[in-house]
């Protein structure tokens, strides 16, 4: 009888141990930096009379959810005006429309980067970092304490206000936890987080950062960004994609995500019956299509990284990159007729697409451009490659998250 009881107790103990949540040896604070369209946005408006915004669109509202507002309290035909920035050639910079203020709700928590349509009935529609957040919370991480979101106004390039807030957030977490922080970036959040690290300087990074983890990095842009400018979005969003093409032509961050010559020079970007456009003729392509101030807009976005020689220097901390590939990814556009000027708010002629290797959004050249460069610089670098892995699925995949957690915790 005693043997039976002993065996039973042993079985219970084994089962209990097997069911225990995986533990994290080193609970380094974690900051999640999202990509383009990856932060919930609120806005307040006090738009003066005489503006270019149609009278049918509200000119005054406060702290209104605008991304993503499933219930369309603000009609998405008006959203295009609220999201746009205007390029001012005299100042060589982009400028928000007068009277608009964009806000990140509950900044410092993971609220704005977990799901992009917050609400009990809508949260499941557009999940973002949610699965990763849940896995980390299972390990004992606590939202707003040692697990935070570094969301930002993704329509624009990094602003000093965001850099300052992110710096203060990280310093506060590190002081409280007694452990250096890990920065996890996704897509455009990778170059933006790199920009932050370089702005902080090596001494600060060594003091406060334990590891840098870029995931599905859009280092050198993507043909997809051009596709979005021309045709709109085909991403699984509960919003008609056609509304986004005119809007995105006025979004600075999308100009930043256009292909960079350094990675794609000489490759064919677009083809028409009488003209081929290589990646080093991007400006010509956009000018032929009636885009305005092309050279200035590109310099005002991609040019922000010129002071860092386009990722020449790796951050002085361990780097763990996570990259998907083996998915059909747009590499070139084929137009049936020659490209002609169009109305600024109109649509370009539909095109067919040529595909190559990548993660379905970012071509492989852009994904590996920076880490291939850093391999020659003596960086503490590991690159994890996942075949048949998509751009957004990468940060939701259980095996990828497990690899990331292992690197952080060990």
ZIMOTA-V691524 format. One record per pair of residues at least 12 apart in sequence whose C-alpha atoms are under 6 Angstrom apart, sorted by the first residue. I is the first residue (numbers start at 0). J is the second residue. Records with the same first field share a line. If there is no record, write none. Layout:
I=J / J
This chain:
22=138
23=408
24=408
25=408
27=178 / 179 / 180
28=145 / 146 / 180
29=146 / 180 / 181
30=147 / 148 / 182
31=148 / 149 / 183
32=149 / 184 / 188
33=185 / 188
34=185 / 186 / 187 / 188
35=153 / 187
38=111 / 112 / 150
39=66 / 111 / 115
40=65 / 66 / 102 / 103
41=62 / 63 / 64 / 65 / 101 / 102
42=62 / 63 / 100 / 101 / 102
43=60 / 61 / 62 / 100
44=59 / 60 / 98 / 99
45=58 / 59 / 98
46=58 / 98
56=77
67=115 / 116
79=246
83=249 / 250
84=249
92=299
107=147 / 148
108=142 / 143 / 147 / 148
109=147 / 148
113=127 / 128 / 129
114=126 / 127
130=395
154=250 / 252
155=251 / 252
156=252
179=207 / 208 / 209
180=208 / 209
181=208 / 209 / 210 / 211
182=211
183=212 / 213
184=213 / 214
185=214 / 215
186=215 / 216 / 217
187=217
189=213 / 216
190=218
210=316 / 317 / 318
211=318
212=318 / 319 / 320
213=320
214=320 / 321
215=322 / 390
216=366
217=366
218=365
219=259 / 365
220=256 / 257 / 258
221=257 / 258 / 361
222=258 / 330
224=256 / 257
227=244
228=244 / 247 / 248
229=244 / 347
230=244
231=243 / 244
245=344
255=300 / 301
260=278 / 279
263=278
264=278 / 279
265=277 / 278
266=278
268=331
269=331 / 332 / 333
270=333
271=334 / 336 / 337
272=337
288=338 / 339 / 340
289=340
313=373
317=379
318=380
319=380 / 381 / 382
320=382
321=383
322=384
323=358 / 384 / 385 / 388 / 389
324=357 / 358 / 386 / 387 / 388
325=356 / 357 / 386 / 387
326=356 / 357 / 358 / 359 / 387
327=354 / 355 / 356 / 359
328=354 / 355 / 356 / 357 / 359 / 360
329=353 / 354
330=353 / 354 / 355
331=352 / 353
332=351 / 352
333=350 / 351
334=350
358=389 / 390
359=389
